[in-house]
Amino acid sequence: MFNQGHFHCLIEGPAMSEYVDYLNVKERNRKGFELNFGSDISAFQASFSALRSIWERLGTTRDVSGQSQVGLLVFANILIRHSIFGFESLVAYQSYLAWSNFRSGLEALLILGKLVDDPANAAVWVNRATDLKVDRAAYRNAFTGTALESRSLSRSVDFRKVLTHLNDNFMHPNPSFSYRDTTRIDDGKGVVLSIEFFDLVPELHEAHVLAYLNLFSLIVEDSSRLVARLCGIANLSGGENLYEGANRSRAVQLAASTPETKKIMEELGLWKL
């Protein structure tokens, strides 16, 4: 059952009563998600707990050269925080908001990989805030485009591609973003533009859920490998994407329903379907 409600915001903006309606729909959607996607909530909770445990090791364990890497926790904490923000939006049936909320966490992970590659990149990252053109150029050369890929994250190439898709599809009001949730209504007396606040198509929402959780599971595994290598300890997780294994048949069936669901799962969730 797809438990969601229509909420239209007229072009002049929502009145207070509409805002209350919006909050009520969000709450109903959360309850519906708990009923319909209980296993996915459990999967997120397990992955989230694993991610926190992995990165917390940097607070107690030095790296193989005896140096503290506690500074990396700044970026790990951003990843952890925004993973919650993103999933919370999925629970409310707001997929577009899930990805824009998670984007900063994914970029923080990629930056972290660059710092592990070369600690000198930390000074480049800090100096971005200066007005010196040379510092800004150094930042672009180290942290933009394919330069954001690192040796320390084994899936950094894939993660960087996902970041590009998020930038293109969820961060800027380009035509596809602007028209995706917009409806034009002409009743003969005038024209009203409405915008949807919640997912309307069950299959597309579920595709975003599977994409998000598969990507998150891959991030947990790559985080485990990075921390294990950095600290010279055993891998902190099982070394395999448990979410994919448990949900492959479901993903294959969903991908066969429409080309768009397959694209969502492959581009954003790194499913191979």
RONU-389618 format. One record per atom (N, C-alpha, C, CB): x, y, z. Coordinates in steps of 0.1 Angstrom, whole numbers, plus 5000, padded with zeros to 4 digits. Glycine has a CB too. Layout:
N
XYZ
...
***
This chain:
273
500849885000
500050005000
500950125000
499050005012
500650224991
501350344990
500650454998
501550394975
501150485010
500550575019
501050715018
500650525034
500450795010
500850935009
499651015005
501950944998
499851145006
498751235003
499251344994
498251295016
498251394986
498551504977
498651634985
497451524966
499651714982
499751844988
500251934977
500651845001
499352024973
499652124962
499952254968
498552124952
501052314963
501352454967
501152544955
502852464972
500152624956
499852724945
500952824944
498452794948
501052884933
502152964930
502353084940
502053024916
501253124946
501453234955
501953194969
500053304957
502053064971
502653014983
501652954993
503553114990
502052865002
501052805011
500652895022
501652675017
499352895026
498952965038
499252875050
497452995037
499052935062
499352855074
498552725074
498952935086
497252725070
496552595070
497152495061
495052625066
497652545050
498352445040
499652395047
498652515027
500352475054
501552425061
501152315071
502252545068
500152335078
499652235088
499352105081
498552285096
498652125069
498352005061
499551935057
497452045049
500552005053
501851955049
502451865060
502852065044
502551925072
503051855083
502251725086
503151935095
500951735085
500151615087
500351505077
498651655087
500551545064
500851445054
502251375057
500851505040
503251455061
504551405064
504451295075
505451515068
503651325085
503451235096
502751105091
502751295108
501751115083
501050995078
501950915069
499851045070
502750985061
503750915053
504750835061
504451015044
505250895072
506150825080
505550695086
506650915092
504350705090
503650585096
503450485085
502350625102
503150525073
502950435062
504250365058
502350505050
505350445058
506650385055
507050275065
507750495054
506750295077
507050195087
506350065085
506650245101
505050075080
504349955076
504749895064
502849995075
505149975054
505449915041
506949875039
505050015030
507849945046
509249925044
509949895057
509850045037
509349815065
510049775078
511349715077
509149685086
511549635067
512849565065
513949665061
512749455055
513549775053
514449875049
514849965060
513849955038
513949985069
514350065081
515349985090
513050095090
515149855091
516049775098
517449775091
515549635100
517449765078
518649765071
519449895073
518349745056
518750005072
519350135075
519950145089
518450255072
519150105098
519650105112
520950025114
518550055122
520949905108
522149825109
523349885102
521849685103
523149935090
524250005083
524750125090
523850035068
523750205095
524150325103
524950295115
522850405106
524550195122
525350155134
526750105131
524550045142
526850035120
528149985115
529050105111
527949885103
528450205104
529250315099
529750395111
528350405091
528950415121
529450495133
530550415140
528250515143
530350285141
531350205148
532750205141
530850055150
532650205128
533850205119
534650325121
533550185104
533950445120
534650565120
535050605135
533850685114
534350555145
534750585158
536050525162
533650535168
536550425155
537850365157
538950475156
538150255148
538750575148
539850675146
539950755159
539450765134
539050755168
539150825180
539950755191
537750855186
540150625188
540850545198
542150475193
539950445204
542250465179
543350395173
544150475164
542750275165
545550475166
546450545157
546650475144
547750575164
547150545134
547350475121
548650395122
547450575110
549050325111
550150235111
551450305114
550250165098
551550435112
552750515115
552750575129
552950625104
551750545136
551650595150
551050735151
552950595156
550450785140
549850915140
548350915143
550150985127
547851015149
546451025151
545751075138
546051115163
544651015135
543851055123
542451115128
543650945113
542451165140
541151215145
540551325137
541351255160
541351405130
540851505122
539951465111
541951585115
540051335107
539151285096
537751265101
539651145092
537551265115
536251245120
535351365117
536251225135
535951485114
535051595110
534251555098
535951725107
534951495088
534251455076
533351335078
535251435065
533851245086
533051125089
531751165096
533751025097
531751265104
530551305111
529551375102
530951405123
530051445092
529151505082
528451395074
529951595072
529251285070
528651175063
527551105072
529751065060
527851085085
526951025094
525651105095
527550995107
525851235098
524751325100
523851325087
525151465103
524351345076
523551365064
522951235059
524451425053
523551115063
522850995060
521550985067
523750875063
521451035079
520151035086
519251135079
520351085101
519751255076
518851355069
518251295056
519651485066
519051225049
518551175036
517551065038
519751115028
517850975047
516850865049
515550915055
517450755058
515651015064
514451075070
513551125059
514751185080
514151185048
513251235037
512651125029
514151325028
513351015028
512750895021
511550845029
513850785019
511750845042
510650795050
509350885049
511050795065
509551005046
508451105044
507951105029
508851245048
508551015021
508151005007
508551134999
506650985005
509751185002
510351304996
511751264990
510451425006
511751184979
512951134974
513851244969
512651044962
513351344963
514151454958
514951524969
513351564950
514251534981
514951594992
515951504999
513851635002
515751374997
516651275003
518051294997
516151135001
518051304984
519351314977
520051444979
519251284962
519251554979
519951684982
520451694996
518951794979
519751625006
520151625019
521451535021
519051575028
521551435014
522651335015
523851385008
522251205010
523751474998
524851504989
526051554997
524451614980
525951635007
527051685015
527851575022
526651795025
527151475026
527751365033
528651285023
526751275039
528051265011
528851195001
530151264997
527951164988
529951394995
531151474992
532151475003
530751624988
531651485015
532651475027
533451345027
531851485040
532751235023
533551105022
534551115011
532550995019
534251175000
535251184989
536351274993
534551234976
536151385000
537151475004
538051395014
536651595011
537451325023
538151245033
539151145026
537251165042
538751085015
539650995008
540851075002
538850934996
540651194998
541751274992
542751315003
541251404986
542251335015
543151365027
543951245031
542251425038
543351135030
544151005033
545150985023
543150885035
544851005010
545850994999
547051075002
545151034986
546851205005
547951295007
547551405018
548251364994
548151395030
547751495040
547951635036
548551465052
548851665026
549051795022
547751855016
550151805011
546851775012
545551825006
544751895017
544751705000
545051865030
544251935041
544452085040
544751875054
545752125037
546052265036
545352335024
547552295035
545252255014
544552305002
543052325005
544652204990
542452225012
541052235016
540852355025
540652105023
541652375035
541452485044
541652625037
542452475056
542652635028
542952755022
541952795011
544352755016
540952715008
539952754998
539252885002
538952634997
539152905015
538353015020
539153155018
538052995035
540353145015
541153275013
540753335000
542653245013
541153454998
540853534986
541953514975
540753684989
542953434978
544053424968
543653334957
545253364975
543753374945
543453294933
544153164933
543653374921
545453174937
546253054936
545652944945
547653074940
545152984957
544552884966
543252824961
544252944980
542452904954
541252864948
541552764936
540352974943
542552794929
542952714918
543452574923
544052774909
544252584934
544752454940
543552374945
545652494952
542552434950
541352354955
540652294943
540352444962
540452364932
539852304920
540652194915
539652414909
541952204915
542752094910
542751974919
544252154908
542451994931
542551874941
541151814944
543151914953
540051904943
538851854948
537651874939
538551924961
537851894926
536651904917
536851804906
536552044912
535651764900
535651674889
536351544892
536451734877
537051484883
537651354885
538751364895
538151304872
539251484898
540351504908
539851464922
540851644908
538551454924
537951424937
538051274939
536551464938
538451194929
538551054931
539951024938
538550974917
539950924947
541050894955
541450744954
540850934969
542650724958
543150584959
542650514972
544750574958
542450594982
542050534995
540650474996
542250645005
539750534987
538450474986
538350384974
537350584986
538150264975
538150174964
537050204954
538150024968
535950254959
534750284950
534650434948
533450234957
535750514949
535650654948
535250704934
536950724951
535650624924
535250664910
533750654909
535950564900
533150544914
531750524914
531050634922
531350384918
531550654934
530950754943
530950894937
531550754957
532050924930
532151054924
531151074913
533551084919
530850964905
529850964895
528450994901
529850834887
528150924912
526950944919
526751094923
526750854931
527851154928
527851294932
527451384920
529151334938
528051344909
527751424896
526251414893
528551374885
525651294894
524251284891
523451364901
523851134892
523851364914
523151444924
523151594921
523651414938
524351634917
524451774913
523551814901
525951804910
523551724891
522751754879
521251744881
523151654868
520851654890
519451614891
518651674903
519251474890
519451704913
518751744926
519151874932
518951634936
520151934927
520752054933
520452184926
522152044935
520052184913
519952304905
518552304898
521052314895
517952424898
516652424891
516752434876
515852554895
517352334870
517452314856
516152264850
518652214851
515952254837
514552214832
514052084838
514652204818
514851984839
514351854844
513951864859
515351744842
514751934867
514351964881
513152044882
515552024888
513052144874
511952244875
510552184871
512152364867
510552104861
509352044855
508951914861
509452034840
509851844868
509651714873
508351704881
510851664880
508251794891
507051784900
506051904898
507651794914
506151964887
505252084884
504152044875
506052194878
502952094878
501752064870
501152204866
500751974878
500752214854
500052334849
498652304847
500752384836
497752384854
496352364853
495652484847
495752334867
494952474836
494252584829
492752544829
494752604814
492052624838
490652594839
489752684831
490252614854
490352754822
489552844813
489452984819
488252794811
489653004832
489653134838
491053184841
488753124851
491953094842
493253134846
494153014846
493353214859
495453034849
496452924849
496952914863
497552944839
497052794869
497652774882
498852674880
496652714892
499952704886
501052614886
501152554900
502452684882
501152424901
501252354914
502552274914
499952264916
503052254926
504252174927
503952064938
505452254931
504451944935
504251834944
505251834955
504251694937
504851804967
505851804978
506251654982
505251864991
505451564976
505651424980
505751334967
504651374990
506351214969
506351124957
504951074954
507351004961
504651064942
503351024937
503350884931
502751114927
504450834926
504550704919
505250604928
505250724905
504450504933
505050414942
506350344937
504050304946
506350304925
507550234919
508750324920
507250194905
508650454917
509750544917
510250574931
509350674910
509350584940
509750604954
510550484959
508550624963
510050364956
510750244960
512150224953
509950114957
512250274941
513550274934
514550364941
513350314919
514050474946
514950564953
515350504967
514250694956
514450434973
514750364986
515850254984
513450294992
515650174973
516650074970
517950134966
516149974959
517950244959
519150304954
519950364967
518850424944
519150434975
519850494987
520450394996
518750574995
519750284999
520250195009
521350105003
519150105013
521350084990
522450004984
523750094984
522049964969
523550224980
524750314980
525250324994
524350454975
524350335004
524850345018
525550225022
523650375027
525050105019
525749985022
527149975016
524949865018
527250025004
528550024997
529550125004
528450064982
528950235009
529850335016
530350275029
528950465019
529450195036
529850135048
531050035046
528650065055
530849955035
531949865032
533249935029
531549775021
533150035021
534350105017
535050185029
534050205005
534150235037
534650295050
535450195058
533550355058
534850075059
535549975067
536949935061
534649845067
536949925048
538249895042
539250005044
538149865027
538850135043
539750245044
540350245059
539050375041
539450245069
539850245083
540750125086
538650255092
540450015081
541249895084
542649915078
540549765078
542749955066
544149975060
544850085067
543950015045
544150195071
544850305077
545350275091
543850425078
544650195098
545050155112
545750025113
543850165121
545849955102
546449825102
545749725110
547849835107
544449715109
543649625117
542749545107
542749705127
542049445113
541249365105
540049445100
540749235112
539549405088
538349465083
537249465093
537849395070
536549585095
535649605105
534249555102
535549745109
534049505090
532749455086
532949325078
531849565078
531849275073
531949145066
532649155052
530649085064
532749275047
533449285034
532549265022
534549195033
531249255024
530349235013
529049325015
529949085012
528449355004
527249435005
526049345008
526949514991
525649345021
524549255025
523249305020
524549255040
523049435018
521749485014
521549434999
521749645014
522549444991
522349394977
521949244977
523649414969
522649164985
522349024985
520948994989
523348954994
520449064999
519049045004
517949094995
518949095018
518349194986
517249264979
517449254964
517249404983
518349174959
518549164944
517349134936
519649064941
516649024940
515448984933
514449094933
514848854938
514249164944
513349274944
513749384935
513249324959
515049414935
515549524926
515349484911
517049554929
515649364908
515549314894
514049334889
515949174892
513149284898
511749294894
511249444893
510849224905
511749524902
511349674901
512049734889
511849744914
513249704885
513849754874
513149724861
515349714873
512549604861
511749564849
510449634847
511549414849
510049704857
508749774856
508749894847
508249814870
509749974848
509850094840
511350124838
509150214846
511750184826
513150224824
513650324835
513350294810
512750404840
513150514850
513550444863
512050614852
512850344867
513250284880
514650214879
512250174884
514950154867
516250094865
517350204865
516250024852
517050314859
518050424858
518350484872
517550534849
517350494880
517450554893
518350454901
516150564900
518150324901
518850234909
520350224904
518250094909
520550224891
521850214886
522750334888
521850174871
522150454885
522950574885
523150624900
522250684877
522150614908
522250664922
522650554932
520950724926
522150434930
522450334939
523550234935
521250254941
524150244923
525250164918
524850014918
526450184927
523549994916
523049854913
523549814899
521549844914
523949694897
524249634884
523149544880
525649564884
522249594872
520949524869
520949484854
519749604872
***
